[in-house]
């Protein structure tokens, strides 16, 4: 029996040692906490950029400011559902230079329910604005039709806890797509 226990313990430690550790971040909002697992093995540039913002406390005045629902995008034939956050200002003094665009074709991280991704205008313009998908959003993937350039957005992780908070934010009062008031992000930190 002792031999069987030792074999099982060794196997457990071996499996644990082989599994990759993906960093997790806590997005603490005034409506609750969202825990996001990042995938640096698949999206190294995007994850490194996001972690730099967090470690250097560049997002200390960030908010969730936009909610896109099926009902507030009348001018779009291709509808999506996301909440968007960040520094809100394209020329914010805490913004870092834009990063290289990592497409979903390269990373394999598709815009499924709970996936976090970088907002952008043109490819290679993403800085610190991000969004979280509510439901599957294939039109945001590489080759999707949400953007005319077909490059999609750079997904880099997934909510593993707190989708109830994401839904609360999505259903908060808004004027069109703009949350009124914005939902404060009280802190963003790397989970130890």
HUTAUR-V812112 format. One record per residue. N is the residue number from 0. RES is the residue in three letters. OMEGA is omega in whole degrees, -180 to 180 (none if undefined). Layout:
# HUTAUR-V812112
N:RES:OMEGA ; N:RES:OMEGA
This chain:
# HUTAUR-V812112
0:UNK:180 ; 1:UNK:180 ; 2:UNK:179 ; 3:UNK:179 ; 4:UNK:180 ; 5:UNK:178 ; 6:UNK:179 ; 7:UNK:179 ; 8:UNK:179 ; 9:UNK:-180 ; 10:UNK:179 ; 11:UNK:179 ; 12:UNK:179 ; 13:UNK:179 ; 14:UNK:179 ; 15:UNK:-180 ; 16:UNK:-178 ; 17:UNK:-177 ; 18:UNK:-180 ; 19:UNK:-180 ; 20:UNK:176 ; 21:UNK:179 ; 22:UNK:177 ; 23:UNK:176 ; 24:UNK:176 ; 25:UNK:174 ; 26:UNK:-177 ; 27:UNK:-179 ; 28:UNK:177 ; 29:UNK:178 ; 30:UNK:180 ; 31:UNK:-175 ; 32:UNK:175 ; 33:UNK:178 ; 34:UNK:-177 ; 35:UNK:173 ; 36:UNK:-180 ; 37:UNK:-178 ; 38:UNK:-179 ; 39:UNK:178 ; 40:UNK:-178 ; 41:UNK:-177 ; 42:UNK:-172 ; 43:UNK:-178 ; 44:UNK:-177 ; 45:UNK:179 ; 46:UNK:-180 ; 47:UNK:179 ; 48:UNK:-177 ; 49:UNK:179 ; 50:UNK:178 ; 51:UNK:176 ; 52:UNK:-178 ; 53:UNK:-177 ; 54:UNK:180 ; 55:UNK:178 ; 56:UNK:179 ; 57:UNK:-179 ; 58:UNK:-175 ; 59:UNK:175 ; 60:UNK:-177 ; 61:UNK:177 ; 62:UNK:161 ; 63:UNK:-172 ; 64:UNK:-175 ; 65:UNK:173 ; 66:UNK:179 ; 67:UNK:-178 ; 68:UNK:179 ; 69:UNK:-172 ; 70:UNK:-175 ; 71:UNK:177 ; 72:UNK:-174 ; 73:UNK:-178 ; 74:UNK:-178 ; 75:UNK:175 ; 76:UNK:179 ; 77:UNK:-174 ; 78:UNK:178 ; 79:UNK:173 ; 80:UNK:180 ; 81:UNK:163 ; 82:UNK:-176 ; 83:UNK:179 ; 84:UNK:180 ; 85:UNK:-177 ; 86:UNK:173 ; 87:UNK:-175 ; 88:UNK:180 ; 89:UNK:-178 ; 90:UNK:-179 ; 91:UNK:-178 ; 92:UNK:179 ; 93:UNK:-180 ; 94:UNK:175 ; 95:UNK:177 ; 96:UNK:179 ; 97:UNK:-179 ; 98:UNK:175 ; 99:UNK:-178 ; 100:UNK:175 ; 101:UNK:-176 ; 102:UNK:176 ; 103:UNK:176 ; 104:UNK:179 ; 105:UNK:-173 ; 106:UNK:-175 ; 107:UNK:178 ; 108:UNK:-177 ; 109:UNK:-178 ; 110:UNK:177 ; 111:UNK:179 ; 112:UNK:178 ; 113:UNK:-179 ; 114:UNK:176 ; 115:UNK:-174 ; 116:UNK:-180 ; 117:UNK:172 ; 118:UNK:-180 ; 119:UNK:168 ; 120:UNK:175 ; 121:UNK:173 ; 122:UNK:180 ; 123:UNK:176 ; 124:UNK:-178 ; 125:UNK:176 ; 126:UNK:-175 ; 127:UNK:179 ; 128:UNK:-176 ; 129:UNK:176 ; 130:UNK:178 ; 131:UNK:-179 ; 132:UNK:173 ; 133:UNK:-170 ; 134:UNK:179 ; 135:UNK:-175 ; 136:UNK:-176 ; 137:UNK:179 ; 138:UNK:178 ; 139:UNK:178 ; 140:UNK:174 ; 141:UNK:-178 ; 142:UNK:179 ; 143:UNK:-173 ; 144:UNK:-179 ; 145:UNK:175 ; 146:UNK:-178 ; 147:UNK:-177 ; 148:UNK:176 ; 149:UNK:-177 ; 150:UNK:-180 ; 151:UNK:-178 ; 152:UNK:-175 ; 153:UNK:177 ; 154:UNK:-175 ; 155:UNK:179 ; 156:UNK:-177 ; 157:UNK:174 ; 158:UNK:178 ; 159:UNK:176 ; 160:UNK:176 ; 161:UNK:176 ; 162:UNK:175 ; 163:UNK:177 ; 164:UNK:177 ; 165:UNK:180 ; 166:UNK:176 ; 167:UNK:179 ; 168:UNK:-179 ; 169:UNK:-176 ; 170:UNK:177 ; 171:UNK:-180 ; 172:UNK:-178 ; 173:UNK:169 ; 174:UNK:-171 ; 175:UNK:179 ; 176:UNK:-172 ; 177:UNK:-180 ; 178:UNK:-180 ; 179:UNK:0 ; 180:UNK:174 ; 181:UNK:178 ; 182:UNK:-177 ; 183:UNK:168 ; 184:UNK:-174 ; 185:UNK:-179 ; 186:UNK:171 ; 187:UNK:-177 ; 188:UNK:175 ; 189:UNK:-180 ; 190:UNK:-180 ; 191:UNK:none
